[in-house]
């Protein structure tokens, strides 16, 4: 009988710096650290922002390796994606992880020595269908191929909701069941110690990139002049391709630090997220922990996560959005009831639960791997580009 391998002691994880994946990665790394697992975090997509540079300091043993390689969903990224792949393989040789945890698709096809999983946080094809309608145009054919290759080569594929996992299968096909690859739903999480209700103001808050049509912040801009409370929005209005897209009817808080976001949510009475596309919605979870009543886009993933703990509106119906927000403004008792429901539901998405699920999956991957564990004393190739930033 072959003994089961010990649980992993180290993970190499990727993250992009553009959206919520970075926050997810920090949250997971912190929860893994509590279980004695060290994380090496390889960032791509652009330089770390000032708030992002603050986050690793709260995670014991975390090493951050920073790059600015373009991401697979960006315009003409493939030279950068290839260079990033070489960099990740060098990083694996340097840090000797037990598991490679990829928060993107294309690099799933790389020949890592450690078992690898791919986590599906979003997808251009499903984004296109949900936000713009129809199929993504031929310019994304290369993206289709690269995503399919990455998924096919992964030992496991994870999504934060069943809705996102179903979208992957719909747009990219079955996830290699003949190889025994696993498809798993592991919800995201947020630390309840960092988000708590405060004295509530008569204000509605939203968090999201103003330029991302999936977040549908523009709908809030349409209804804001017809509401008695102001709508404040935290997030960038600068598109990655260049140019600023402010919405004059909203009060712009700018890009906030994690503490700044927590403070804004603590005093908000209502959180509005009329999203057209949202595979999970980490900002919604943070708002719920902060005691906000939730008004959300009526899409399968948000229904799956929040059930009866939110009000739902058709993302394309701004009048329905206005009515839902006005109804909560006018009815304090209902507003408090919905906030209490949301907060109770939010506690089910704890970082410790998320970490347990990932550790269980990591262990299964290690048991299924035929590779020989490598000695940490073995000399690794020189990786000059892989200088860490941050640390303990």
Protein Blocks (a to p, Z undefined) as FASTA:
>chain_A
ZZdddddfbdcddddfkbmmlmmmmmmmmmmmmnopacddddehiacdfklmmmmmmpgh
iacdddfbdcfkbghkllmmmmmmmmmmmmmmmnopabdcdfbfklmmpccfbdcddddf
bdfklmmmmmngpaddfklmmmmmmmmmmmmmpmbdcdfbfklmmmmmmmnopehklnop
acddddddddfklgccddddddddddddfklmklommmmmmmmmmcfbdcddeddfbdfk
gpcdddfkbccebjadfklmmmmmmmpmbdcdfbfbdfkopmlmmmmmnopacdddddfk
lmmmnmmmbccddfklmklmmmmmmmmmmmmmlmmmmmmmmmmmmmmmcfklmmmmmmmm
mmmmmmmpcbdcddfkbccdddfklcceedZZ
